[in-house]
Amino acid sequence: MVLVRTIYKFVIINRSGDPILHVSQSSAKHFLTSCSLEETLSRLQRLRMASSTPLIWLITGTSSGFGNCLVGSVLARGDRVIATARSLESPGVDHLLQLQRDNPENVCVRQLDVTAGAEAIGAVVAEAVGVWGRIDIVVSNAGAGYPGLIEEGGSALLRKQFDVNFFGVMDTCAATLPYLRAQKFGTIVIIGSRSAWKPEIPGTLYYLPQPQNADHTTLHTGHYAASKAAVHALAESLTAEVAPLGVRVLLVQPGAFRTSIASQSSSVYHTSNPIPDYDAMRGVSEGRFKGLSGTEKGDPSKAMDAVVDVVRGEGHAQGRPWPGLLVLGQDAENDVRGKCKRVLDHLDEWKDVVRGVGIDSE
């Protein structure tokens, strides 16, 4: 991104020389004389989001769930979307292909398997950038859940889970960041999960007395929660690294929403390595997991509308600073507050030990 002075105004152009935003001379002077480079880029990006030029979104995992809902939310705001899916033969892709036929100037559908590796993902992204000449927002949404108990699933199931949920995110970010860095603006949205805040289900909690209104919807188990906890750490580290380059990161942490993840064919409870000591726990956990789909309290369309609000600085996000984090759902809020309270209580109760391990004064 380059700021070019004309007779009456400044124009932000991309590396291809195309004008993407006009800025008044007075605004440009204020930016350049009173703001740091980082703040200048941030303010220009907010102007970019508020301009009449359609934003271009690249979204992974759009055949169902959050991704499918997000496509609708993006188009409703007048933006353009490159919608990707692991397979163009997936049932939900028919709807996307019809959108592309009906609205080719704003919808582009591409096949993208986030487990295909960095080189393959990079090739798809390069082709996608060529559709409209740039990408403004990258949404790393594609994911999967492989439920099962930690010891029974072992490292094999954990690697399978991380391949989609963690390394898929990493490879998508790595493939798109060169373009965002080159234009000095852009947004990366990473879909995490409240499961990282409450990974202890299923487990011994199933054998403790629980109130009638207890939440039993977090049943993706430790493998899923571990992958999302890693994603959260990745997103937070990435935020600090790319902020000086004009790139923002939004980490979304949703609770249980009525998507299809619990009913997908991949979400079959892992029982191929049964350990007798876990028979009772597995039976309860598997039964609750099978009954999960359709009972979630969250509306995925409302969730994705909120994400678009934040990215565009509209609606609920109007006038608010960039949050970096977006927790969605009352169940997610309860889990975050509960975990924070337990950690703070631990620090208070054990502060003598916490503070008593430093090197003695010499």
Backbone hydrogen bonds in HBPLUS format (Angstrom, degrees):
<---DONOR---> <-ACCEPTOR-->    atom                        ^
c    i                          cat <-CA-CA->   ^        H-A-AA   ^      H-
h    n   atom  resd res      DA  || num        DHA   H-A  angle D-A-AA Bond
n    s   type  num  typ     dist DA aas  dist angle  dist       angle   num
A0002-VAL N   A0013-ILE O   2.94 MM  11  5.36 153.4  2.01 150.5 158.5     1
A0013-ILE N   A0002-VAL O   2.90 MM  11  5.36 158.8  1.95 151.6 157.6     2
A0004-VAL N   A0011-VAL O   2.87 MM   7  5.19 171.9  1.88 147.2 150.0     3
A0011-VAL N   A0004-VAL O   2.80 MM   7  5.19 159.8  1.84 149.7 156.4     4
A0006-THR N   A0009-LYS O   2.74 MM   3  5.31 151.1  1.83 155.5 165.4     5
A0010-PHE N   A0023-VAL O   2.82 MM  13  5.08 163.9  1.85 170.4 167.9     6
A0023-VAL N   A0010-PHE O   2.76 MM  13  5.08 177.3  1.76 155.0 155.3     7
A0012-ILE N   A0021-LEU O   2.76 MM   9  5.15 173.7  1.76 164.5 165.9     8
A0020-ILE N   A0012-ILE O   2.80 MM   8  5.80 178.2  1.80 167.8 167.3     9
A0014-ASN N   A0018-ASP O   3.04 MM   4  5.61 155.3  2.10 147.8 151.3    10
A0017-GLY N   A0014-ASN O   2.88 MM   3  5.38 161.7  1.91 116.7 122.5    11
A0028-ALA N   A0024-SER O   2.94 MM   4  6.21 163.5  1.97 155.6 160.3    12
A0029-LYS N   A0025-GLN O   2.94 MM   4  6.10 157.4  2.00 145.2 151.5    13
A0030-HIS N   A0026-SER O   3.03 MM   4  6.24 154.8  2.09 143.6 150.0    14
A0031-PHE N   A0027-SER O   2.95 MM   4  6.23 163.2  1.98 152.6 156.9    15
A0032-LEU N   A0028-ALA O   2.92 MM   4  6.10 169.4  1.93 155.6 158.0    16
A0033-THR N   A0029-LYS O   3.01 MM   4  6.00 138.0  2.19 143.8 153.2    17
A0034-SER N   A0030-HIS O   3.00 MM   4  5.71 152.3  2.07 148.8 153.6    18
A0035-CYS N   A0031-PHE O   3.26 MM   4  5.38 138.2  2.45 136.9 138.9    19
A0040-THR N   A0036-SER O   2.81 MM   4  5.98 156.1  1.86 151.9 159.6    20
A0041-LEU N   A0037-LEU O   2.93 MM   4  6.16 163.4  1.96 153.0 156.1    21
A0042-SER N   A0038-GLU O   2.99 MM   4  6.22 153.3  2.07 142.9 150.8    22
A0043-ARG N   A0039-GLU O   2.87 MM   4  6.07 162.9  1.90 152.9 156.6    23
A0044-LEU N   A0040-THR O   2.87 MM   4  6.05 163.5  1.90 152.8 158.0    24
A0045-GLN N   A0041-LEU O   2.91 MM   4  6.01 145.9  2.03 139.6 149.2    25
A0046-ARG N   A0042-SER O   3.03 MM   4  6.36 148.7  2.13 143.4 151.4    26
A0047-LEU N   A0043-ARG O   2.97 MM   4  6.33 154.8  2.04 148.7 155.6    27
A0048-ARG N   A0044-LEU O   2.81 MM   4  6.07 150.1  1.90 142.2 151.4    28
A0049-MET N   A0045-GLN O   2.89 MM   4  6.20 153.5  1.96 148.9 154.8    29
A0050-ALA N   A0046-ARG O   3.06 MM   4  6.27 143.2  2.20 139.4 149.3    30
A0050-ALA N   A0047-LEU O   3.10 MM   3  5.03 120.7  2.47  91.7 106.9    31
A0051-SER N   A0047-LEU O   2.99 MM   4  6.09 113.3  2.45 141.8 157.6    32
A0051-SER N   A0048-ARG O   3.28 MM   3  5.23 154.9  2.35  98.5 106.0    33
A0080-ARG N   A0055-LEU O   2.81 MM  25  6.03 172.2  1.81 172.8 175.3    34
A0136-ASP N   A0056-ILE O   2.85 MM  80  5.16 153.1  1.93 139.0 147.9    35
A0137-ILE N   A0056-ILE O   3.06 MM  81  6.35 161.0  2.10 151.7 153.1    36
A0057-TRP N   A0080-ARG O   2.93 MM  23  6.20 164.3  1.95 143.9 148.0    37
A0082-ILE N   A0057-TRP O   2.65 MM  25  6.00 160.9  1.69 164.1 171.2    38
A0058-LEU N   A0137-ILE O   2.81 MM  79  6.24 157.5  1.86 162.4 170.2    39
A0139-VAL N   A0058-LEU O   2.78 MM  81  6.14 165.6  1.80 165.6 167.6    40
A0059-ILE N   A0082-ILE O   3.05 MM  23  6.34 163.7  2.08 158.5 161.3    41
A0084-THR N   A0059-ILE O   2.99 MM  25  6.09 156.8  2.04 171.7 179.2    42
A0060-THR N   A0139-VAL O   3.08 MM  79  6.37 163.3  2.11 172.4 173.0    43
A0062-THR N   A0084-THR O   2.93 MM  22  5.85 165.7  1.95 161.9 166.4    44
A0068-ASN N   A0064-SER O   3.29 MM   4  4.83 161.9  2.33 110.0 112.4    45
A0069-CYS N   A0065-GLY O   3.11 MM   4  6.40 162.1  2.15 155.5 160.9    46
A0070-LEU N   A0066-PHE O   2.78 MM   4  5.95 153.1  1.86 153.5 161.9    47
A0071-VAL N   A0067-GLY O   3.14 MM   4  6.40 149.0  2.24 145.6 152.1    48
A0073-SER N   A0069-CYS O   3.07 MM   4  6.42 157.0  2.12 149.5 156.2    49
A0074-VAL N   A0070-LEU O   2.88 MM   4  6.04 162.0  1.91 156.5 160.4    50
A0075-LEU N   A0071-VAL O   3.05 MM   4  6.24 168.0  2.06 152.6 155.6    51
A0076-ALA N   A0072-GLY O   3.00 MM   4  6.10 148.8  2.10 143.6 152.3    52
A0077-ARG N   A0074-VAL O   3.12 MM   3  5.42 144.2  2.25 104.0 114.0    53
A0079-ASP N   A0074-VAL O   3.29 MM   5  5.65 158.8  2.34 151.9 146.3    54
A0078-GLY N   A0075-LEU O   3.00 MM   3  5.15 161.3  2.04 108.2 113.6    55
A0081-VAL N   A0106-ASN O   2.91 MM  25  6.25 161.8  1.94 157.8 160.3    56
A0108-CYS N   A0081-VAL O   2.99 MM  27  6.33 151.2  2.07 161.3 164.7    57
A0083-ALA N   A0108-CYS O   2.77 MM  25  6.13 139.8  1.93 155.6 167.0    58
A0110-ARG N   A0083-ALA O   2.93 MM  27  6.26 157.3  1.99 148.9 154.3    59
A0085-ALA N   A0110-ARG O   3.19 MM  25  6.77 139.9  2.36 149.7 161.3    60
A0112-LEU N   A0085-ALA O   2.79 MM  27  5.39 166.7  1.81 133.8 138.5    61
A0090-SER N   A0087-SER O   3.31 MM   3  5.65 170.0  2.32 109.4 112.1    62
A0093-VAL N   A0090-SER O   3.03 MM   3  5.51 150.7  2.12 115.3 124.2    63
A0094-ASP N   A0091-PRO O   3.34 MM   3  6.04 156.1  2.40 117.3 122.0    64
A0096-LEU N   A0093-VAL O   2.98 MM   3  4.97 112.9  2.44  96.1 112.6    65
A0097-LEU N   A0093-VAL O   2.83 MM   4  6.13 161.8  1.87 162.3 167.1    66
A0098-GLN N   A0094-ASP O   3.00 MM   4  6.22 147.8  2.10 144.2 152.8    67
A0099-LEU N   A0095-HIS O   3.02 MM   4  6.32 151.6  2.10 143.1 150.8    68
A0100-GLN N   A0096-LEU O   2.94 MM   4  6.27 149.9  2.03 147.2 155.6    69
A0101-ARG N   A0097-LEU O   3.00 MM   4  6.29 151.4  2.08 141.8 149.0    70
A0102-ASP N   A0098-GLN O   2.89 MM   4  6.13 156.6  1.95 150.6 157.1    71
A0103-ASN N   A0099-LEU O   2.79 MM   4  5.72 141.2  1.94 144.2 154.5    72
A0106-ASN N   A0103-ASN O   3.02 MM   3  5.74 163.7  2.05 123.0 128.2    73
A0107-VAL N   A0103-ASN O   3.03 MM   4  5.98 134.2  2.24 152.6 165.0    74
A0116-ALA N   A0113-ASP O   2.99 MM   3  5.42 161.8  2.02 122.0 123.2    75
A0121-ILE N   A0117-GLY O   3.02 MM   4  6.19 166.5  2.04 160.0 164.4    76
A0122-GLY N   A0118-ALA O   2.85 MM   4  5.91 155.7  1.91 145.7 153.0    77
A0123-ALA N   A0119-GLU O   3.09 MM   4  6.35 146.9  2.20 144.4 152.1    78
A0124-VAL N   A0120-ALA O   3.24 MM   4  6.57 157.1  2.30 147.0 152.0    79
A0125-VAL N   A0121-ILE O   2.95 MM   4  6.19 164.1  1.98 155.9 160.5    80
A0126-ALA N   A0122-GLY O   2.95 MM   4  6.08 158.1  2.00 144.5 150.5    81
A0127-GLU N   A0123-ALA O   3.15 MM   4  6.36 156.3  2.21 143.1 148.8    82
A0128-ALA N   A0124-VAL O   2.88 MM   4  6.12 151.1  1.97 145.9 155.0    83
A0129-VAL N   A0125-VAL O   2.85 MM   4  6.10 155.8  1.91 156.6 161.7    84
A0130-GLY N   A0126-ALA O   3.37 MM   4  6.56 145.1  2.50 135.8 144.0    85
A0131-VAL N   A0128-ALA O   3.08 MM   3  5.39 154.9  2.15 107.3 114.9    86
A0133-GLY N   A0129-VAL O   2.82 MM   4  5.40 122.4  2.15 145.7 163.0    87
A0187-THR N   A0136-ASP O   2.92 MM  51  6.39 148.3  2.02 152.5 162.1    88
A0138-VAL N   A0187-THR O   2.82 MM  49  6.26 160.6  1.85 161.2 167.2    89
A0189-VAL N   A0138-VAL O   2.70 MM  51  6.07 167.8  1.71 164.2 168.1    90
A0140-SER N   A0189-VAL O   2.75 MM  49  6.10 156.6  1.81 173.4 177.4    91
A0191-ILE N   A0140-SER O   3.21 MM  51  6.32 172.3  2.22 153.8 151.4    92
A0270-HIS N   A0147-PRO O   2.79 MM 123  6.05 162.3  1.82 145.8 151.6    93
A0153-GLY N   A0149-LEU O   2.84 MM   4  5.90 161.0  1.87 162.0 167.2    94
A0154-GLY N   A0150-ILE O   2.82 MM   4  5.85 152.7  1.89 148.4 157.2    95
A0157-LEU N   A0153-GLY O   3.32 MM   4  5.10 161.2  2.36 134.8 133.6    96
A0158-LEU N   A0154-GLY O   3.26 MM   4  6.48 155.2  2.33 142.4 149.8    97
A0159-ARG N   A0155-SER O   2.81 MM   4  5.95 158.2  1.86 148.8 153.3    98
A0160-LYS N   A0156-ALA O   3.09 MM   4  6.31 156.0  2.15 142.3 149.0    99
A0161-GLN N   A0157-LEU O   2.93 MM   4  6.13 153.5  2.00 144.9 152.0   100
A0162-PHE N   A0158-LEU O   2.89 MM   4  6.13 163.2  1.92 152.9 157.1   101
A0163-ASP N   A0159-ARG O   2.90 MM   4  5.96 146.0  2.01 144.7 153.6   102
A0165-ASN N   A0161-GLN O   3.06 MM   4  6.19 160.2  2.10 165.4 160.8   103
A0166-PHE N   A0162-PHE O   2.91 MM   4  4.84 149.7  2.00 122.7 131.4   104
A0167-PHE N   A0162-PHE O   2.87 MM   5  6.16 160.6  1.91 158.5 165.1   105
A0170-MET N   A0166-PHE O   2.96 MM   4  6.31 163.1  1.99 152.5 157.4   106
A0171-ASP N   A0167-PHE O   2.89 MM   4  5.98 166.8  1.91 147.5 150.8   107
A0172-THR N   A0168-GLY O   3.09 MM   4  6.13 151.9  2.17 138.3 146.0   108
A0173-CYS N   A0169-VAL O   2.95 MM   4  6.18 163.5  1.98 155.1 159.3   109
A0174-ALA N   A0170-MET O   2.88 MM   4  6.08 163.9  1.91 151.9 156.9   110
A0175-ALA N   A0171-ASP O   3.00 MM   4  6.05 144.4  2.13 138.7 147.3   111
A0176-THR N   A0172-THR O   3.15 MM   4  6.31 142.6  2.30 143.2 152.1   112
A0177-LEU N   A0173-CYS O   2.86 MM   4  5.76 154.6  1.93 157.8 162.7   113
A0179-TYR N   A0176-THR O   3.13 MM   3  5.73 131.6  2.38 115.8 126.3   114
A0180-LEU N   A0176-THR O   3.30 MM   4  6.64 159.3  2.35 149.5 155.6   115
A0181-ARG N   A0177-LEU O   2.75 MM   4  5.84 167.9  1.77 166.7 168.9   116
A0182-ALA N   A0178-PRO O   3.07 MM   4  6.06 150.5  2.16 133.8 141.6   117
A0183-GLN N   A0179-TYR O   3.20 MM   4  6.41 150.0  2.29 142.8 149.2   118
A0184-LYS N   A0180-LEU O   2.98 MM   4  6.00 115.9  2.40 136.1 152.1   119
A0184-LYS N   A0181-ARG O   3.21 MM   3  4.92 144.7  2.34  92.5 102.9   120
A0248-ARG N   A0186-GLY O   2.93 MM  62  6.34 164.6  1.95 153.4 153.3   121
A0188-ILE N   A0248-ARG O   2.80 MM  60  6.18 156.9  1.86 149.3 156.4   122
A0250-LEU N   A0188-ILE O   2.81 MM  62  6.23 157.4  1.86 159.0 164.3   123
A0190-ILE N   A0250-LEU O   2.88 MM  60  6.23 164.3  1.91 161.4 165.8   124
A0252-VAL N   A0190-ILE O   2.89 MM  62  6.10 167.6  1.91 161.6 165.8   125
A0192-GLY N   A0252-VAL O   2.59 MM  60  5.53 158.5  1.63 161.6 169.7   126
A0196-ALA N   A0193-SER O   3.33 MM   3  6.08 164.7  2.35 115.4 117.9   127
A0194-ARG N   A0254-PRO O   2.95 MM  60  5.68 152.4  2.03 151.0 143.3   128
A0197-TRP N   A0194-ARG O   2.85 MM   3  5.31 147.9  1.95 111.7 121.6   129
A0198-LYS N   A0195-SER O   3.12 MM   3  4.93 136.8  2.31  91.8 104.1   130
A0206-TYR N   A0203-GLY O   3.07 MM   3  5.98 160.0  2.11 126.3 130.2   131
A0207-TYR N   A0204-THR O   2.92 MM   3  5.42 158.4  1.97 114.3 121.4   132
A0208-LEU N   A0205-LEU O   3.15 MM   3  5.16 167.3  2.16 106.2 109.7   133
A0214-ALA N   A0211-PRO O   2.99 MM   3  5.23 156.3  2.05 118.1 118.0   134
A0219-LEU N   A0217-THR O   3.09 MM   2  5.68 122.4  2.44 107.6  91.8   135
A0225-ALA N   A0221-THR O   3.03 MM   4  6.22 171.1  2.04 156.8 159.7   136
A0226-ALA N   A0222-GLY O   2.76 MM   4  5.76 158.3  1.81 149.1 154.8   137
A0227-SER N   A0223-HIS O   3.13 MM   4  6.35 155.8  2.19 142.6 148.5   138
A0228-LYS N   A0224-TYR O   3.03 MM   4  6.34 155.3  2.09 152.0 158.9   139
A0229-ALA N   A0225-ALA O   2.86 MM   4  6.06 151.2  1.94 149.0 157.2   140
A0230-ALA N   A0226-ALA O   3.06 MM   4  6.27 155.5  2.12 145.4 151.4   141
A0231-VAL N   A0227-SER O   3.03 MM   4  6.28 147.0  2.15 137.3 146.6   142
A0232-HIS N   A0228-LYS O   2.89 MM   4  6.17 151.9  1.97 146.6 153.4   143
A0233-ALA N   A0229-ALA O   3.14 MM   4  6.45 161.3  2.18 148.1 151.8   144
A0234-LEU N   A0230-ALA O   2.94 MM   4  6.16 156.0  2.00 146.6 153.9   145
A0235-ALA N   A0231-VAL O   2.85 MM   4  6.07 162.4  1.88 153.7 157.6   146
A0236-GLU N   A0232-HIS O   3.02 MM   4  6.24 159.3  2.06 150.8 156.1   147
A0237-SER N   A0233-ALA O   3.02 MM   4  6.20 158.2  2.07 148.0 153.7   148
A0238-LEU N   A0234-LEU O   2.86 MM   4  6.02 163.3  1.89 152.7 158.1   149
A0239-THR N   A0235-ALA O   2.92 MM   4  6.04 150.0  2.01 143.5 151.3   150
A0241-GLU N   A0237-SER O   3.27 MM   4  6.57 149.9  2.36 145.1 153.7   151
A0241-GLU N   A0238-LEU O   3.07 MM   3  5.07 118.0  2.48  95.0 110.7   152
A0242-VAL N   A0238-LEU O   3.00 MM   4  6.14 160.4  2.04 164.1 166.1   153
A0243-ALA N   A0239-THR O   3.18 MM   4  5.94 138.6  2.36 143.7 151.6   154
A0245-LEU N   A0242-VAL O   2.92 MM   3  5.20 146.4  2.03 109.3 120.2   155
A0247-VAL N   A0242-VAL O   3.31 MM   5  5.44 161.8  2.34 145.5 140.5   156
A0246-GLY N   A0243-ALA O   3.08 MM   3  5.43 165.1  2.11 119.8 120.1   157
A0251-LEU N   A0324-GLY O   2.88 MM  73  6.10 171.4  1.89 141.3 142.1   158
A0326-LEU N   A0251-LEU O   2.88 MM  75  6.18 151.1  1.96 156.7 153.7   159
A0253-GLN N   A0326-LEU O   2.81 MM  73  6.04 165.5  1.83 145.6 148.5   160
A0328-LEU N   A0253-GLN O   3.13 MM  75  6.12 162.6  2.16 124.8 127.6   161
A0255-GLY N   A0328-LEU O   2.87 MM  73  6.16 137.3  2.05 161.4 172.0   162
A0298-GLY N   A0256-ALA O   3.16 MM  42  5.92 141.8  2.31 144.9 148.8   163
A0259-THR N   A0257-PHE O   2.72 MM   2  5.64 137.0  1.90 109.3  95.1   164
A0258-ARG N   A0298-GLY O   2.96 MM  40  5.86 164.5  1.98 146.4 144.2   165
A0263-SER N   A0260-SER O   3.00 MM   3  5.32 142.1  2.15 108.2 119.5   166
A0267-SER N   A0264-GLN O   2.95 MM   3  5.34 143.6  2.08 108.0 118.7   167
A0278-TYR N   A0275-ILE O   2.79 MM   3  5.68 160.8  1.83 134.9 140.6   168
A0279-ASP N   A0276-PRO O   3.06 MM   3  5.14 172.1  2.06 114.4 116.5   169
A0282-ARG N   A0278-TYR O   2.74 MM   4  5.78 170.2  1.75 167.8 171.0   170
A0283-GLY N   A0279-ASP O   2.96 MM   4  6.07 159.5  2.00 147.6 153.3   171
A0284-VAL N   A0280-ALA O   3.13 MM   4  6.41 164.7  2.15 153.5 156.1   172
A0285-SER N   A0281-MET O   2.93 MM   4  6.07 171.7  1.93 156.6 159.5   173
A0286-GLU N   A0282-ARG O   2.77 MM   4  5.79 169.9  1.78 155.7 159.0   174
A0287-GLY N   A0283-GLY O   3.08 MM   4  6.05 158.0  2.13 139.5 146.0   175
A0288-ARG N   A0284-VAL O   3.03 MM   4  6.26 159.3  2.08 150.4 155.5   176
A0289-PHE N   A0285-SER O   2.92 MM   4  6.12 154.1  1.99 147.7 155.6   177
A0290-LYS N   A0286-GLU O   2.97 MM   4  6.19 159.1  2.01 151.3 155.9   178
A0291-GLY N   A0287-GLY O   3.27 MM   4  6.49 135.3  2.48 136.0 147.1   179
A0291-GLY N   A0288-ARG O   3.18 MM   3  5.13 130.5  2.44  92.9 106.1   180
A0292-LEU N   A0289-PHE O   3.12 MM   3  5.14 166.0  2.14 108.5 111.8   181
A0295-THR N   A0292-LEU O   2.96 MM   3  5.64 158.8  2.01 150.0 150.4   182
A0303-ALA N   A0299-ASP O   3.11 MM   4  6.41 155.8  2.17 151.5 159.1   183
A0304-MET N   A0300-PRO O   3.02 MM   4  6.22 159.6  2.07 147.2 151.0   184
A0305-ASP N   A0301-SER O   2.97 MM   4  6.18 148.2  2.07 143.8 153.0   185
A0306-ALA N   A0302-LYS O   3.04 MM   4  6.29 150.1  2.13 143.8 151.1   186
A0307-VAL N   A0303-ALA O   3.10 MM   4  6.49 147.4  2.21 141.9 150.9   187
A0308-VAL N   A0304-MET O   3.03 MM   4  6.29 161.6  2.06 149.4 152.9   188
A0309-ASP N   A0305-ASP O   2.91 MM   4  6.16 153.7  1.98 145.3 153.3   189
A0310-VAL N   A0306-ALA O   3.03 MM   4  6.31 158.9  2.08 149.3 153.4   190
A0311-VAL N   A0307-VAL O   2.99 MM   4  6.27 169.6  2.00 155.8 158.2   191
A0312-ARG N   A0308-VAL O   2.89 MM   4  5.94 164.4  1.91 152.5 156.9   192
A0313-GLY N   A0309-ASP O   2.72 MM   4  5.53 119.6  2.08 139.1 154.6   193
A0314-GLU N   A0309-ASP O   2.87 MM   5  4.67 148.5  1.97 134.6 140.3   194
A0313-GLY N   A0310-VAL O   3.28 MM   3  5.01 139.7  2.46  91.2 102.5   195
A0317-ALA N   A0314-GLU O   2.80 MM   3  5.18 144.3  1.92 146.8 139.7   196
A0318-GLN N   A0315-GLY O   3.14 MM   3  5.37 163.1  2.16 110.0 115.3   197
A0320-ARG N   A0317-ALA O   3.02 MM   3  5.37 167.0  2.03 132.7 133.6   198
A0333-GLU N   A0329-GLY O   2.96 MM   4  6.33 157.6  2.02 149.1 155.7   199
A0334-ASN N   A0330-GLN O   2.89 MM   4  6.12 161.3  1.93 149.5 153.9   200
A0335-ASP N   A0331-ASP O   3.03 MM   4  6.26 156.6  2.08 145.1 151.0   201
A0336-VAL N   A0332-ALA O   2.93 MM   4  6.16 161.3  1.97 154.8 159.6   202
A0337-ARG N   A0333-GLU O   2.92 MM   4  6.09 171.2  1.93 156.4 159.2   203
A0338-GLY N   A0334-ASN O   2.84 MM   4  5.91 154.3  1.90 142.8 151.0   204
A0339-LYS N   A0335-ASP O   2.91 MM   4  6.06 161.0  1.95 147.4 151.7   205
A0340-CYS N   A0336-VAL O   2.95 MM   4  6.11 166.5  1.97 152.5 156.7   206
A0341-LYS N   A0337-ARG O   2.94 MM   4  6.07 156.2  1.99 146.5 153.1   207
A0342-ARG N   A0338-GLY O   3.03 MM   4  6.25 158.2  2.08 146.0 151.6   208
A0343-VAL N   A0339-LYS O   2.99 MM   4  6.23 159.4  2.03 152.3 157.7   209
A0344-LEU N   A0340-CYS O   2.92 MM   4  6.11 164.7  1.95 150.6 155.1   210
A0345-ASP N   A0341-LYS O   2.79 MM   4  5.91 159.0  1.83 150.4 156.9   211
A0346-HIS N   A0342-ARG O   2.93 MM   4  6.09 151.7  2.01 139.4 147.3   212
A0347-LEU N   A0343-VAL O   2.99 MM   4  6.29 155.8  2.04 148.7 154.7   213
A0348-ASP N   A0344-LEU O   3.01 MM   4  6.29 151.5  2.09 146.5 154.0   214
A0349-GLU N   A0345-ASP O   2.87 MM   4  6.07 167.3  1.88 154.8 158.3   215
A0350-TRP N   A0346-HIS O   2.90 MM   4  5.85 156.1  1.96 152.0 157.8   216
A0353-VAL N   A0350-TRP O   2.96 MM   3  5.43 126.3  2.26 110.4 123.5   217
A0354-VAL N   A0350-TRP O   2.80 MM   4  6.01 170.9  1.81 160.5 163.8   218
A0355-ARG N   A0351-LYS O   2.89 MM   4  5.79 158.7  1.94 141.7 146.2   219
A0356-GLY N   A0353-VAL O   3.15 MM   3  4.91 144.5  2.28  95.0 105.6   220
